[in-house]
Amino acid sequence: IRAFLADNEGDLKVKTAIYRETASFPLYTVALWVYITGVLAVLLRFLIGFFHLLFLAFKNGIQKVGTDRFVFLHSLPYPFSFLHLIFINRQTLSDAGYGAMLQHERVHIRQWHSLDLILLELLVAFQWFNPLAWLLRRSLKELHEYLADEETIKLQPSPLDYQLLLFNQVCGTTVYN
């Protein structure tokens, strides 16, 4: 940087000063990179789970039985549904509560719970730093289960049998027949 300065006698003198630029990394840049890293990590986790389900569906095949589409898995403790597919253990078909479990999964499919969860996963990805987003995610999953159970109980000849089925599933064994 050159500066023209006047000395005491009025003569102009040229002064040259060299300033070394220091690399400054603003805090907002660091925060932005942390945010983007968090978004990408949560999205990656979601995409891995999503593609894992697709992989299971294509690896094991989708079998249509009536209006239902099944993916039969060998080591699946509980049935679950995703989009229009019901993932179920073939041995579960012989269980006493098979009809009730199937009805429960049909409710999830009919009420588009998978779409809710996909949209919520996107929300959580962009709000990963917000604990309320994670709480909302957990609460919505619980609400979906309550809604599916409520519909299923209405369709059961004996609501008590369905409640005992749920109790036995939670315990992981047959506690009560």
C-alpha positions, -999 to +999 in steps of 0.1 A: +000+000+000+014+034-009+006+065+009+016+101+002+024+120+033+035+155+038+064+161+062+069+192+083+083+212+054+054+204+031+073+180+009+054+150-002+071+117+005+060+084-006+057+058+021+052+022+012+039-002+037+034-039+032+005-055+050+003-092+051-032-105+046-043-129+072-066-156+062-098-152+082-124-178+083-157-163+093-177-181+119-208-182+096-187-201+071-178-227+097-215-229+109-227-233+073-203-262+067-213-279+100-250-274+090-244-289+055-224-318+069-253-325+093-279-324+065-258-347+043-252-371+072-290-374+080-299-376+043-273-403+038-286-423+067-322-420+053-311-430+018-291-460+031-322-472+049-345-465+019-322-484-006-318-512+019-356-518+018-356-516-019-327-541-020-346-565+003-377-562-019-358-570-051-335-596-035-364-616-020-390-608-046-424-591-043-452-616-042-488-604-048-514-623-028-549-609-034-546-571-030-514-574-008-478-573-019-455-592+003-418-594+007-410-626+026-379-624+048-364-652+069-351-635+100-377-608+106-392-607+141-421-583+134-439-575+102-437-540+089-449-521+058-433-495+036-451-478+008-473-505-006-452-535+005-456-557+036-423-572+048-431-603+068-415-635+080-430-665+063-433-683+096-455-655+109-482-667+084-488-697+107-491-675+139-525-672+155-525-634+152-515-634+116-548-618+104-546-591+130-509-583+122-518-582+085-547-559+091-525-536+111-500-533+082-528-527+058-539-497+079-504-483+076-505-487+038-540-474+034-533-443+055-500-436+037-479-436+068-448-442+048-452-410+029-456-391+063-424-407+074-405-398+043-416-362+045-407-361+081-372-376+074-366-347+050-377-322+077-354-338+102-326-337+077-329-300+073-337-294+110-312-320+124-300-295+150-335-289+163-345-314+191-382-307+184-378-321+149-365-354+164-393-354+190-418-348+162-404-377+143-407-401+173-442-388+181-454-393+146-442-429+146-460-435+178-491-419+165-490-441+134-489-472+156-518-459+177-539-452+146-532-486+131-539-503+164-572-484+168-584-494+133-573-530+138-591-533+171-623-521+155-621-549+130-613-577+154-639-600+168-621-600+201-602-568+210-587-585+240-570-611+217-554-583+197-542-566+229-527-599+241-510-603+207-494-569+211-484-577+247-468-609+236-449-591+208-435-565+231-424-592+256-408-612+227-425-644+239-459-658+246-466-645+281-503-651+279-525-672+255 
